[in-house]
Amino acid sequence: MLVVPGVHRVPGFTNSYLIESGDGTLVLVDCGFRGRVDKIVQHITALGHTLADVTDILLTHHHLDHTGGLPELSRRTDATVHAHAADAPVIRGQAPRPGADRSTWTGRLAGTRIPPPARPAHVHAELTDGQTLPPAGGIRVIHTPGHTMGHCSFLLERDGGLLLAGDAALHLGKRVVPPIPLALNENLRAVRDSFDRLGRLPFRVAAFGTGAPIAREDQPCWRATPD
Ligand SMILES: [Zn+2]
């Protein structure tokens, strides 16, 4: 499912994305639940690629619906796995999952219902805010903490800018909103700050962990004039 030229959505409860780098290789953004691996592999094959073409796996954050398929996909590729330093220990199984923000009743309720972590997996490279990864003409790392404290969004700078927002923003119905409906946010104040920061970035199209991509001009919640 084409998002913009060279970027494909693997749709599901949680979306993953495949970015064609332009040199015959691919970047995978998020791995979905463990049961999503076959679907991702089918999309790679349909694009005329093999798993060997995946050079990098970018993770927006440590939640199970983004990392469940990581152990298998990491094992079946030679890809470098990237995640922010604040989430990498959770993904590696070296630190427990942080709880939800307990300052709200939904957070206190969710705190007792945290699902189990994904099986541990390697993270080879830790992301930092503002760094630009080389594939696909440059992928800028935007640290957008709050949903998890290591949450990162990604800005593909070619073709006017594609924002891959992960769970730092949701597309529900016709509206783009902060992920406040999700109970497992680790810091609600940071969630709001990160959502506002996304609106100041230079992008033409935005894509999400939840919901369909949108053109920026169709979403009045984000200012028309980026920084
Ligand atoms: Zn999440």
Boltz pocket constraint, residues with backbone or C-beta under 6 A from the ligand:
constraints:
  - pocket:
      binder: B
      contacts: [[A, 61], [A, 63], [A, 147], [A, 167]]
      max_distance: 6.0
